[in-house]
Amino acid sequence: MKKRHEQKLIILSIGLIIAFSIPISLLFNSEKEVFGYPMILIYLFAVWMISIIVSFVIVKKYDE
């Protein structure tokens, strides 16, 4: 794997550690609901899905 791609994955990991930290996650712990689901669940699954897509794009570029 190229050094550039490794660095991008490390930056993504650090960003996820920050995004899933308790103080940031609790910012979305409110009474608001989206389609009947609490905001904290929407936030956690959205961040998780975005991280999967970003990591897929980074790894896919490595294969080329």
Secondary structure, DSSP 8 states (H G I E B T S, - for coil): --HHHHHHHHHHHHHHHHHTSHHHHHTT-SS-EETTEEHHHHHHHHHHHHHHHHHHHHHHHHH-
